[in-house]
Amino acid sequence: MAEEILAPLAGKVVAVNIAVGDAVEEDEEAMVIEAMKMETPVFIPCNGTVKEIRVKEGAEVEEDDVLAVIE
């Protein structure tokens, strides 16, 4: 079953630390979002494989946007 990684807040994606096809583990840092000059890490919610990444570095995101899909 696929699990989505959601943006915890609105901001700018400053780092994407995963790639499609990567095997990942729960609580690994997937991305970093910057808002108001503070960087917030976004963690992987489950073990699995990265199926899809929906954002790139520099992208502006809103809270609860889907950033990636883990299968």
N, CA, C and O atoms as a GROMACS GRO file, in nm:
protein
  284
    1MET      N    1   0.084  -0.119   0.000
    1MET     CA    2   0.000   0.000   0.000
    1MET      C    3   0.088   0.125   0.000
    1MET      O    4   0.187   0.132   0.073
    2ALA      N    5   0.053   0.220  -0.080
    2ALA     CA    6   0.132   0.343  -0.092
    2ALA      C    7   0.103   0.438   0.024
    2ALA      O    8  -0.010   0.448   0.072
    3GLU      N    9   0.208   0.507   0.069
    3GLU     CA   10   0.199   0.604   0.176
    3GLU      C   11   0.252   0.736   0.121
    3GLU      O   12   0.355   0.739   0.055
    4GLU      N   13   0.181   0.846   0.148
    4GLU     CA   14   0.222   0.976   0.097
    4GLU      C   15   0.303   1.052   0.202
    4GLU      O   16   0.275   1.042   0.322
    5ILE      N   17   0.402   1.126   0.155
    5ILE     CA   18   0.474   1.219   0.242
    5ILE      C   19   0.410   1.355   0.218
    5ILE      O   20   0.410   1.406   0.106
    6LEU      N   21   0.356   1.415   0.324
    6LEU     CA   22   0.287   1.543   0.313
    6LEU      C   23   0.373   1.655   0.369
    6LEU      O   24   0.453   1.634   0.460
    7ALA      N   25   0.356   1.774   0.314
    7ALA     CA   26   0.427   1.892   0.364
    7ALA      C   27   0.368   1.930   0.500
    7ALA      O   28   0.247   1.949   0.512
    8PRO      N   29   0.453   1.942   0.603
    8PRO     CA   30   0.403   1.977   0.736
    8PRO      C   31   0.368   2.126   0.748
    8PRO      O   32   0.298   2.166   0.841
    9LEU      N   33   0.417   2.207   0.654
    9LEU     CA   34   0.392   2.350   0.656
    9LEU      C   35   0.416   2.407   0.517
    9LEU      O   36   0.475   2.341   0.431
   10ALA      N   37   0.369   2.529   0.494
   10ALA     CA   38   0.394   2.597   0.367
   10ALA      C   39   0.536   2.651   0.368
   10ALA      O   40   0.586   2.697   0.471
   11GLY      N   41   0.603   2.646   0.253
   11GLY     CA   42   0.738   2.697   0.244
   11GLY      C   43   0.803   2.658   0.113
   11GLY      O   44   0.736   2.621   0.017
   12LYS      N   45   0.936   2.666   0.112
   12LYS     CA   46   1.015   2.636  -0.008
   12LYS      C   47   1.098   2.510   0.017
   12LYS      O   48   1.163   2.498   0.121
   13VAL      N   49   1.095   2.417  -0.077
   13VAL     CA   50   1.176   2.295  -0.067
   13VAL      C   51   1.321   2.334  -0.096
   13VAL      O   52   1.353   2.379  -0.206
   14VAL      N   53   1.408   2.315   0.004
   14VAL     CA   54   1.548   2.353  -0.014
   14VAL      C   55   1.640   2.232  -0.032
   14VAL      O   56   1.755   2.247  -0.074
   15ALA      N   57   1.590   2.112  -0.001
   15ALA     CA   58   1.669   1.990  -0.022
   15ALA      C   59   1.577   1.871  -0.044
   15ALA      O   60   1.476   1.855   0.026
   16VAL      N   61   1.613   1.788  -0.141
   16VAL     CA   62   1.544   1.661  -0.165
   16VAL      C   63   1.651   1.554  -0.149
   16VAL      O   64   1.744   1.546  -0.229
   17ASN      N   65   1.636   1.471  -0.046
   17ASN     CA   66   1.739   1.373  -0.011
   17ASN      C   67   1.708   1.231  -0.057
   17ASN      O   68   1.778   1.137  -0.019
   18ILE      N   69   1.604   1.215  -0.137
   18ILE     CA   70   1.563   1.083  -0.186
   18ILE      C   71   1.549   1.088  -0.337
   18ILE      O   72   1.539   1.195  -0.397
   19ALA      N   73   1.548   0.970  -0.399
   19ALA     CA   74   1.528   0.958  -0.544
   19ALA      C   75   1.434   0.842  -0.570
   19ALA      O   76   1.423   0.750  -0.489
   20VAL      N   77   1.365   0.847  -0.683
   20VAL     CA   78   1.275   0.738  -0.720
   20VAL      C   79   1.355   0.608  -0.726
   20VAL      O   80   1.463   0.602  -0.784
   21GLY      N   81   1.299   0.505  -0.664
   21GLY     CA   82   1.366   0.375  -0.661
   21GLY      C   83   1.448   0.350  -0.536
   21GLY      O   84   1.488   0.236  -0.511
   22ASP      N   85   1.474   0.454  -0.457
   22ASP     CA   86   1.550   0.436  -0.333
   22ASP      C   87   1.473   0.351  -0.232
   22ASP      O   88   1.353   0.368  -0.215
   23ALA      N   89   1.544   0.260  -0.166
   23ALA     CA   90   1.487   0.189  -0.051
   23ALA      C   91   1.505   0.280   0.068
   23ALA      O   92   1.616   0.326   0.095
   24VAL      N   93   1.397   0.307   0.142
   24VAL     CA   94   1.402   0.402   0.253
   24VAL      C   95   1.345   0.338   0.379
   24VAL      O   96   1.270   0.241   0.373
   25GLU      N   97   1.382   0.396   0.493
   25GLU     CA   98   1.334   0.348   0.621
   25GLU      C   99   1.259   0.458   0.693
   25GLU      O  100   1.286   0.577   0.674
   26GLU      N  101   1.166   0.417   0.777
   26GLU     CA  102   1.088   0.511   0.856
   26GLU      C  103   1.180   0.605   0.933
   26GLU      O  104   1.282   0.562   0.986
   27ASP      N  105   1.143   0.732   0.938
   27ASP     CA  106   1.213   0.838   1.011
   27ASP      C  107   1.342   0.886   0.946
   27ASP      O  108   1.414   0.965   1.006
   28GLU      N  109   1.374   0.839   0.823
   28GLU     CA  110   1.485   0.899   0.747
   28GLU      C  111   1.440   1.038   0.702
   28GLU      O  112   1.321   1.061   0.682
   29GLU      N  113   1.535   1.129   0.687
   29GLU     CA  114   1.502   1.262   0.638
   29GLU      C  115   1.485   1.256   0.487
   29GLU      O  116   1.578   1.221   0.415
   30ALA      N  117   1.367   1.291   0.439
   30ALA     CA  118   1.337   1.287   0.296
   30ALA      C  119   1.366   1.421   0.228
   30ALA      O  120   1.423   1.425   0.119
   31MET      N  121   1.327   1.529   0.294
   31MET     CA  122   1.339   1.663   0.236
   31MET      C  123   1.354   1.764   0.347
   31MET      O  124   1.337   1.734   0.465
   32VAL      N  125   1.387   1.887   0.306
   32VAL     CA  126   1.392   1.998   0.400
   32VAL      C  127   1.312   2.112   0.339
   32VAL      O  128   1.329   2.146   0.222
   33ILE      N  129   1.222   2.170   0.420
   33ILE     CA  130   1.141   2.284   0.377
   33ILE      C  131   1.181   2.404   0.461
   33ILE      O  132   1.195   2.395   0.582
   34GLU      N  133   1.199   2.518   0.394
   34GLU     CA  134   1.234   2.642   0.463
   34GLU      C  135   1.112   2.733   0.466
   34GLU      O  136   1.047   2.756   0.365
   35ALA      N  137   1.083   2.785   0.586
   35ALA     CA  138   0.975   2.883   0.603
   35ALA      C  139   1.022   2.985   0.705
   35ALA      O  140   1.067   2.949   0.813
   36MET      N  141   1.012   3.111   0.672
   36MET     CA  142   1.052   3.220   0.760
   36MET      C  143   1.196   3.202   0.812
   36MET      O  144   1.223   3.221   0.930
   37LYS      N  145   1.287   3.164   0.722
   37LYS     CA  146   1.430   3.145   0.751
   37LYS      C  147   1.459   3.030   0.847
   37LYS      O  148   1.570   3.022   0.901
   38MET      N  149   1.361   2.943   0.870
   38MET     CA  150   1.382   2.824   0.954
   38MET      C  151   1.368   2.701   0.867
   38MET      O  152   1.273   2.690   0.788
   39GLU      N  153   1.461   2.608   0.880
   39GLU     CA  154   1.455   2.484   0.803
   39GLU      C  155   1.386   2.375   0.885
   39GLU      O  156   1.418   2.354   1.001
   40THR      N  157   1.291   2.307   0.820
   40THR     CA  158   1.216   2.200   0.885
   40THR      C  159   1.238   2.071   0.807
   40THR      O  160   1.204   2.064   0.689
   41PRO      N  161   1.293   1.968   0.872
   41PRO     CA  162   1.309   1.840   0.802
   41PRO      C  163   1.174   1.771   0.786
   41PRO      O  164   1.085   1.784   0.870
   42VAL      N  165   1.160   1.696   0.676
   42VAL     CA  166   1.041   1.616   0.649
   42VAL      C  167   1.086   1.471   0.649
   42VAL      O  168   1.177   1.434   0.575
   43PHE      N  169   1.023   1.389   0.734
   43PHE     CA  170   1.068   1.252   0.752
   43PHE      C  171   0.979   1.152   0.679
   43PHE      O  172   0.862   1.178   0.652
   44ILE      N  173   1.036   1.037   0.648
   44ILE     CA  174   0.965   0.930   0.579
   44ILE      C  175   0.876   0.857   0.681
   44ILE      O  176   0.923   0.821   0.789
   45PRO      N  177   0.747   0.836   0.648
   45PRO     CA  178   0.652   0.780   0.745
   45PRO      C  179   0.655   0.628   0.759
   45PRO      O  180   0.597   0.574   0.852
   46CYS      N  181   0.724   0.558   0.667
   46CYS     CA  182   0.721   0.411   0.672
   46CYS      C  183   0.839   0.354   0.593
   46CYS      O  184   0.901   0.426   0.514
   47ASN      N  185   0.870   0.227   0.614
   47ASN     CA  186   0.972   0.159   0.534
   47ASN      C  187   0.915   0.132   0.395
   47ASN      O  188   0.794   0.110   0.381
   48GLY      N  189   0.998   0.135   0.293
   48GLY     CA  190   0.951   0.103   0.159
   48GLY      C  191   1.045   0.152   0.052
   48GLY      O  192   1.165   0.169   0.074
   49THR      N  193   0.988   0.174  -0.066
   49THR     CA  194   1.062   0.221  -0.183
   49THR      C  195   0.997   0.347  -0.235
   49THR      O  196   0.874   0.357  -0.241
   50VAL      N  197   1.079   0.445  -0.272
   50VAL     CA  198   1.026   0.571  -0.326
   50VAL      C  199   0.967   0.544  -0.464
   50VAL      O  200   1.038   0.504  -0.556
   51LYS      N  201   0.837   0.564  -0.477
   51LYS     CA  202   0.768   0.539  -0.603
   51LYS      C  203   0.761   0.665  -0.689
   51LYS      O  204   0.771   0.659  -0.811
   52GLU      N  205   0.745   0.780  -0.622
   52GLU     CA  206   0.723   0.904  -0.697
   52GLU      C  207   0.768   1.023  -0.611
   52GLU      O  208   0.746   1.024  -0.490
   53ILE      N  209   0.829   1.121  -0.674
   53ILE     CA  210   0.862   1.248  -0.608
   53ILE      C  211   0.790   1.357  -0.685
   53ILE      O  212   0.808   1.371  -0.806
   54ARG      N  213   0.709   1.435  -0.616
   54ARG     CA  214   0.623   1.533  -0.683
   54ARG      C  215   0.674   1.676  -0.675
   54ARG      O  216   0.610   1.767  -0.728
   55VAL      N  217   0.788   1.697  -0.610
   55VAL     CA  218   0.844   1.833  -0.600
   55VAL      C  219   0.993   1.830  -0.631
   55VAL      O  220   1.057   1.725  -0.625
   56LYS      N  221   1.047   1.946  -0.665
   56LYS     CA  222   1.190   1.962  -0.688
   56LYS      C  223   1.242   2.069  -0.594
   56LYS      O  224   1.166   2.148  -0.538
   57GLU      N  225   1.375   2.071  -0.577
   57GLU     CA  226   1.435   2.177  -0.496
   57GLU      C  227   1.396   2.311  -0.555
   57GLU      O  228   1.399   2.330  -0.677
   58GLY      N  229   1.359   2.404  -0.469
   58GLY     CA  230   1.318   2.537  -0.512
   58GLY      C  231   1.167   2.553  -0.525
   58GLY      O  232   1.118   2.665  -0.541
   59ALA      N  233   1.094   2.442  -0.519
   59ALA     CA  234   0.948   2.447  -0.533
   59ALA      C  235   0.883   2.507  -0.409
   59ALA      O  236   0.926   2.481  -0.296
   60GLU      N  237   0.780   2.587  -0.430
   60GLU     CA  238   0.699   2.638  -0.320
   60GLU      C  239   0.587   2.538  -0.295
   60GLU      O  240   0.521   2.494  -0.389
   61VAL      N  241   0.565   2.503  -0.169
   61VAL     CA  242   0.460   2.408  -0.134
   61VAL      C  243   0.368   2.468  -0.029
   61VAL      O  244   0.406   2.559   0.045
   62GLU      N  245   0.247   2.414  -0.023
   62GLU     CA  246   0.150   2.452   0.078
   62GLU      C  247   0.140   2.338   0.179
   62GLU      O  248   0.175   2.224   0.149
   63GLU      N  249   0.092   2.369   0.298
   63GLU     CA  250   0.072   2.267   0.401
   63GLU      C  251  -0.017   2.154   0.346
   63GLU      O  252  -0.118   2.180   0.280
   64ASP      N  253   0.022   2.031   0.372
   64ASP     CA  254  -0.049   1.910   0.330
   64ASP      C  255  -0.038   1.877   0.181
   64ASP      O  256  -0.105   1.785   0.134
   65ASP      N  257   0.046   1.949   0.106
   65ASP     CA  258   0.074   1.908  -0.033
   65ASP      C  259   0.145   1.773  -0.029
   65ASP      O  260   0.223   1.746   0.062
   66VAL      N  261   0.119   1.688  -0.129
   66VAL     CA  262   0.188   1.560  -0.138
   66VAL      C  263   0.327   1.585  -0.199
   66VAL      O  264   0.338   1.636  -0.310
   67LEU      N  265   0.430   1.548  -0.126
   67LEU     CA  266   0.567   1.571  -0.170
   67LEU      C  267   0.623   1.448  -0.242
   67LEU      O  268   0.696   1.461  -0.341
   68ALA      N  269   0.588   1.329  -0.192
   68ALA     CA  270   0.639   1.205  -0.249
   68ALA      C  271   0.548   1.090  -0.208
   68ALA      O  272   0.465   1.103  -0.118
   69VAL      N  273   0.565   0.977  -0.277
   69VAL     CA  274   0.487   0.857  -0.248
   69VAL      C  275   0.584   0.742  -0.221
   69VAL      O  276   0.677   0.718  -0.298
   70ILE      N  277   0.561   0.671  -0.110
   70ILE     CA  278   0.642   0.556  -0.071
   70ILE      C  279   0.555   0.432  -0.087
   70ILE      O  280   0.439   0.432  -0.047
   71GLU      N  281   0.611   0.328  -0.144
   71GLU     CA  282   0.535   0.205  -0.168
   71GLU      C  283   0.593   0.091  -0.087
   71GLU      O  284   0.543  -0.021  -0.093
   0.00000   0.00000   0.00000
